[in-house]
Amino acid sequence: RTPNADAATRRYVEAARRHGVDPVHMSIAFVRAQPFVTCALIGATTADQLAHALAGLDVTLPPDLLAEMEEIQALVGYEEYFDIERRFVKPETFVPPQRRNP
């Protein structure tokens, strides 16, 4: 957990609500929109939680919400992303690793 995690979470939830998007759905939609993500992992302990999370699969985030999310990210210091080898890379420089033949 980073020092800015709580502040970032509050800001993301506020942004989602301002745009009329459920925060859970916003996070799932954001993860699925990233070009380097092959799947979104969710955690649910009840059938209701699972159904709620799965409803996020149908959400497409509006450009103005995505822009606000990027602003929040810059404010709280999460500008970089991890690549598969846990190195930080900017999204525009990310190159997926090549598959190795066994």
C-alpha positions as CSV (number, residue, x, y, z in Angstrom):
1,R,0.0,0.0,0.0
2,T,1.4,3.4,-1.0
3,P,1.0,6.6,1.0
4,N,-1.4,8.0,-1.6
5,A,-3.7,4.9,-1.9
6,D,-6.5,6.3,0.3
7,A,-6.5,9.7,-1.4
8,A,-6.5,8.0,-4.8
9,T,-9.4,5.7,-3.8
10,R,-11.5,8.6,-2.5
11,R,-10.9,10.6,-5.7
12,Y,-11.7,7.7,-8.0
13,V,-14.9,6.9,-6.2
14,E,-16.0,10.6,-6.3
15,A,-15.2,10.8,-10.0
16,A,-17.2,7.6,-10.7
17,R,-20.2,8.9,-8.8
18,R,-20.0,12.3,-10.5
19,H,-20.2,10.5,-13.8
20,G,-23.0,8.2,-12.7
21,V,-20.8,5.1,-12.9
22,D,-20.5,2.5,-10.2
23,P,-16.9,2.6,-8.8
24,V,-16.6,-1.2,-9.1
25,H,-17.8,-1.1,-12.7
26,M,-15.4,1.8,-13.4
27,S,-12.4,-0.1,-12.2
28,I,-13.3,-3.2,-14.1
29,A,-13.9,-1.2,-17.3
30,F,-10.7,0.7,-16.9
31,V,-8.6,-2.4,-16.4
32,R,-10.2,-4.1,-19.4
33,A,-9.5,-1.1,-21.6
34,Q,-5.8,-1.3,-21.1
35,P,-4.0,-2.8,-24.2
36,F,-1.6,-4.8,-22.1
37,V,-4.3,-6.5,-20.0
38,T,-5.5,-10.0,-21.0
39,C,-8.0,-10.4,-18.2
40,A,-9.5,-8.6,-15.2
41,L,-9.4,-10.5,-11.9
42,I,-12.2,-9.9,-9.5
43,G,-12.8,-11.1,-6.0
44,A,-16.2,-12.0,-4.7
45,T,-17.3,-13.9,-1.6
46,T,-21.1,-13.9,-2.4
47,A,-23.2,-14.5,-5.5
48,D,-24.5,-10.9,-5.3
49,Q,-20.9,-9.5,-5.3
50,L,-20.1,-11.7,-8.3
51,A,-23.2,-10.5,-10.2
52,H,-22.4,-6.9,-9.3
53,A,-18.8,-7.2,-10.5
54,L,-19.8,-9.0,-13.7
55,A,-22.2,-6.2,-14.6
56,G,-19.1,-4.1,-15.1
57,L,-18.1,-6.1,-18.1
58,D,-20.7,-4.2,-20.1
59,V,-19.5,-0.7,-19.1
60,T,-17.6,1.6,-21.4
61,L,-16.1,4.6,-19.8
62,P,-16.8,8.0,-21.3
63,P,-13.8,10.0,-22.5
64,D,-14.3,12.8,-19.9
65,L,-14.2,10.2,-17.1
66,L,-11.1,8.6,-18.5
67,A,-9.5,12.1,-18.6
68,E,-10.4,12.7,-15.0
69,M,-9.0,9.4,-14.0
70,E,-5.7,10.3,-15.7
71,E,-5.7,13.6,-13.8
72,I,-6.2,11.8,-10.5
73,Q,-3.4,9.4,-11.4
74,A,-1.0,12.2,-12.1
75,L,-2.0,14.0,-8.8
76,V,-1.4,10.9,-6.6
77,G,1.7,9.7,-8.3
78,Y,0.7,6.6,-10.2
79,E,1.9,7.7,-13.6
80,E,3.8,4.5,-14.4
81,Y,2.5,1.0,-15.1
82,F,4.2,-2.3,-14.5
83,D,5.2,-4.5,-17.4
84,I,5.1,-8.3,-17.1
85,E,8.6,-8.4,-15.5
86,R,7.5,-5.9,-12.9
87,R,9.4,-3.0,-14.4
88,F,7.8,0.4,-14.7
89,V,6.9,1.6,-18.2
90,K,4.8,4.4,-19.6
91,P,1.7,3.1,-21.4
92,E,2.9,4.5,-24.8
93,T,6.2,2.6,-24.6
94,F,4.8,-0.7,-23.4
95,V,5.7,-3.6,-25.7
96,P,4.2,-7.0,-24.8
97,P,6.8,-9.7,-24.2
98,Q,7.3,-12.2,-27.0
99,R,6.2,-15.8,-26.4
100,R,8.9,-18.3,-26.0
101,N,8.7,-21.6,-27.7
102,P,9.2,-24.5,-25.3
